[in-house]
Each structure stands twice: as C-alpha cells, then as structure tokens.
Amino acid sequence: MLCNIYSTPHSEVNLTDKGGPMPRVSRERAKANRAAVVQAASELLRERGAAGVTVEAVSSRAGLTHGGFYKQFETKDALLSEAIALASQQRRDAVAATISEHGSAARAVLANWYLSLEHRDNPGSGCAVAALVGDVTIQHGGPLRSGYLNALDDLISAVSASSGTDGIAAVALMVGALELARATAGTALSDKFLRTAREQLRVHGEL
C-alpha cells in the first residue's frame, strides 16, 4: 500500500536509549538518532499539528531520552522545518515508486489513495498539505509556513505534471475533501466527501 511507502517505521532502527548516561555515540549512530527525531517529528506534526511536536512526544516516539533530543536541534522551528521537508520528500518518493510500479495507471492509483479511508485515518504518514491547513492558517510567517508553501507548490506541480492541467482545481478538491472527511470522521458524510471527490475527478478527466 502507498501509505507503507510514505513513512519509515521506527522499528527498523534500534535507537532505544534507556540506560542512563551514554558513552559518546559513533557518527553513524548520531546520524541515525537525528533521522529518527526528524521522522518522529514529521509524523507528529501531521497527526497533531505544531503544538503536538513536544520534546516528550518526539523523544518517546523516536526511542530517545530528552537529552538525545536536545543534542539534535537548537530550536523547535529548526526541527519543524526539517519535519515538513521530510514529509514532502516522502511524498515525492511515494509518487515515484507508484509511477514505477503502475506506469500510466499511477495517476488513478495516487488519487484513489489520496481520497481513501486509509489516508483519512492515518494523517501521520500522509500529505502534509492537508494535515497542516489549520496550523498554517493562523501562522503568518516562520519556517513552518515557508515549508508548507513549498510543499503545496510541489504537490500542485506533481498533479499538474500527471494530469496535463495547472493542477490547482484538482489539489483544491482533493485537499478540501480530505480535510472535510477528517473533520466528519465517524459519520456517513465523511465517506461521502471522499467518494464524491473521486467521482468529480473522473468527470473532469483527472482520474
């Protein structure tokens, strides 16, 4: 499934640091620790917004002590900037993998996944553009907003390249439908938002 391409499971890297004072780590271990922190922050950012990216939450998900976290980033803004950049890179990697696997059918596969129950219910491994609409709406500057705008431009470009249009209408429909589906999760209306958006993409030749 596409969602499994989109994120890197933490279980693949042994980063547990639970034994008190640690000896100086190797350069490779330090690099792996840093990557785990960014991955954890990226997931939490998409799941809970910027306010949910706390030292405790990131350290716990990455399997590191708080000290291991503080050694990686000087400010929260620096971490958020890398977290949203990672989310964008993972989306690009997922798109490339899907195109490689499905060829000319990739556009339909990607659009169907974007507007799926799986994506609705797993924001931490999904699209940052949809997940961070609320956060960016109330922020008028800073690295999170800058990173978001870059991610949005990248998404529009990807949709445009695959559909032969400017991509704006399709992205607006997809992001809007996904956000409304999440807001109404647990109701029949939630599924209807996703289904109707898929139907509209087909009607207009986007799917």
JORAKA-V589524 format. One record per residue. N is the residue number from 0. PHI is phi in degrees with one decimal (none if undefined). OMEGA is omega in degrees with one decimal (NA if undefined). Layout:
[[N PHI OMEGA] [N PHI OMEGA]]
This chain:
[[0 none -177.7] [1 -60.1 -177.0] [2 -59.8 179.8] [3 -76.5 175.7] [4 -76.5 -165.8] [5 -72.8 -177.3] [6 -132.8 179.8] [7 -107.8 -178.9] [8 -59.1 -179.3] [9 -67.3 -178.2] [10 -66.7 -179.5] [11 -77.4 -178.3] [12 -124.1 179.3] [13 -85.4 -175.8] [14 -121.5 -176.0] [15 -64.1 -177.6] [16 -133.4 -171.2] [17 -126.8 -171.4] [18 -107.5 178.8] [19 82.3 -177.7] [20 -56.3 -176.8] [21 -106.8 173.5] [22 -69.3 179.1] [23 -58.6 -176.1] [24 -80.8 177.7] [25 -71.3 178.6] [26 -61.2 -180.0] [27 -66.4 179.0] [28 -65.5 178.7] [29 -61.6 179.2] [30 -65.4 178.8] [31 -66.4 178.1] [32 -61.0 -178.8] [33 -63.7 179.2] [34 -62.9 179.2] [35 -66.0 178.4] [36 -64.9 -179.1] [37 -65.7 178.4] [38 -62.4 179.0] [39 -62.4 179.7] [40 -64.3 179.9] [41 -63.9 178.0] [42 -64.7 -178.3] [43 -64.3 178.0] [44 -59.5 -179.6] [45 -73.9 -180.0] [46 -80.9 -168.0] [47 -122.4 -175.4] [48 82.3 -175.8] [49 -60.4 -178.8] [50 -64.0 -179.2] [51 -85.2 178.8] [52 -90.6 -179.8] [53 -103.3 177.8] [54 -57.8 -177.7] [55 -63.1 -176.6] [56 -67.1 -179.3] [57 -67.0 -179.1] [58 -61.0 -179.4] [59 -63.6 -177.9] [60 -70.5 180.0] [61 -80.0 -179.1] [62 78.7 -178.7] [63 -122.0 171.4] [64 -75.1 177.7] [65 -60.1 179.0] [66 -61.1 177.6] [67 -63.3 178.2] [68 -70.7 -174.8] [69 -62.2 179.7] [70 -74.1 -173.1] [71 -91.6 -173.3] [72 -138.4 -179.7] [73 -80.0 -178.1] [74 -136.1 176.1] [75 -66.8 179.4] [76 -58.6 178.9] [77 -62.9 178.7] [78 -67.9 -179.4] [79 -61.6 179.2] [80 -61.5 179.5] [81 -71.8 -178.6] [82 -65.1 -179.8] [83 -73.7 175.7] [84 -64.7 177.5] [85 -65.0 178.7] [86 -59.0 179.0] [87 -66.0 179.6] [88 -65.8 178.1] [89 -64.7 176.5] [90 -65.3 178.4] [91 -62.2 179.0] [92 -63.8 179.7] [93 -65.2 178.1] [94 -63.0 -179.9] [95 -61.8 -179.9] [96 -66.4 180.0] [97 -68.3 177.0] [98 -63.4 179.2] [99 -62.1 -176.9] [100 -82.2 -170.4] [101 -110.4 176.9] [102 58.2 -175.5] [103 -66.5 179.5] [104 -87.5 -174.4] [105 -60.9 -178.2] [106 -58.4 179.6] [107 -66.6 179.4] [108 -61.2 -177.9] [109 -66.0 -179.4] [110 -66.0 178.4] [111 -64.9 177.1] [112 -67.9 -178.2] [113 -57.2 -177.7] [114 -101.0 -177.6] [115 -112.0 174.7] [116 -64.1 179.0] [117 -59.1 180.0] [118 -68.6 177.8] [119 -56.0 -171.9] [120 -89.6 -178.2] [121 -132.5 -177.5] [122 -63.7 -177.6] [123 -63.8 178.2] [124 -116.1 -175.9] [125 -116.2 -172.7] [126 -76.2 178.4] [127 -70.0 -179.1] [128 -61.4 178.2] [129 -73.1 -173.5] [130 -66.7 -171.0] [131 -109.3 178.9] [132 -55.2 -177.9] [133 -62.6 -179.7] [134 -61.9 -174.2] [135 -72.2 179.0] [136 -60.3 -177.1] [137 -99.9 176.5] [138 -112.3 -176.3] [139 -107.9 178.4] [140 -178.6 177.6] [141 93.5 -174.5] [142 -66.9 179.6] [143 -65.8 178.7] [144 -64.5 178.4] [145 -61.2 178.9] [146 -64.7 178.9] [147 -63.9 -179.7] [148 -62.4 175.9] [149 -64.8 179.3] [150 -64.5 179.0] [151 -65.8 177.3] [152 -59.2 -179.4] [153 -65.3 179.2] [154 -65.1 179.1] [155 -60.9 179.4] [156 -63.1 -179.5] [157 -65.8 179.3] [158 -67.3 178.8] [159 -61.3 -178.7] [160 -64.3 -176.5] [161 -85.0 -174.3] [162 -107.3 -178.0] [163 78.1 176.8] [164 -116.2 178.3] [165 -78.6 173.8] [166 81.6 -173.9] [167 -63.8 -176.3] [168 -62.4 -178.7] [169 -65.5 179.6] [170 -65.2 178.4] [171 -60.1 179.8] [172 -65.8 -176.4] [173 -66.3 -178.4] [174 -66.4 -179.8] [175 -62.8 -179.4] [176 -64.4 -179.8] [177 -65.0 179.7] [178 -64.7 177.3] [179 -66.4 178.3] [180 -64.2 177.5] [181 -69.1 -179.3] [182 -66.2 -177.6] [183 -112.1 -179.0] [184 -52.9 -178.9] [185 95.8 177.2] [186 -119.4 177.8] [187 -65.7 -179.7] [188 -63.4 -179.8] [189 -59.2 178.6] [190 -62.0 -177.7] [191 -67.3 176.7] [192 -57.8 -178.2] [193 -66.7 -179.1] [194 -63.2 -179.1] [195 -65.5 178.2] [196 -64.0 177.2] [197 -61.1 179.8] [198 -62.6 -179.2] [199 -66.5 177.2] [200 -64.4 177.6] [201 -67.2 -179.1] [202 -57.9 -176.8] [203 -95.9 174.5] [204 72.5 -179.9] [205 -93.0 -175.5] [206 -135.0 NA]]
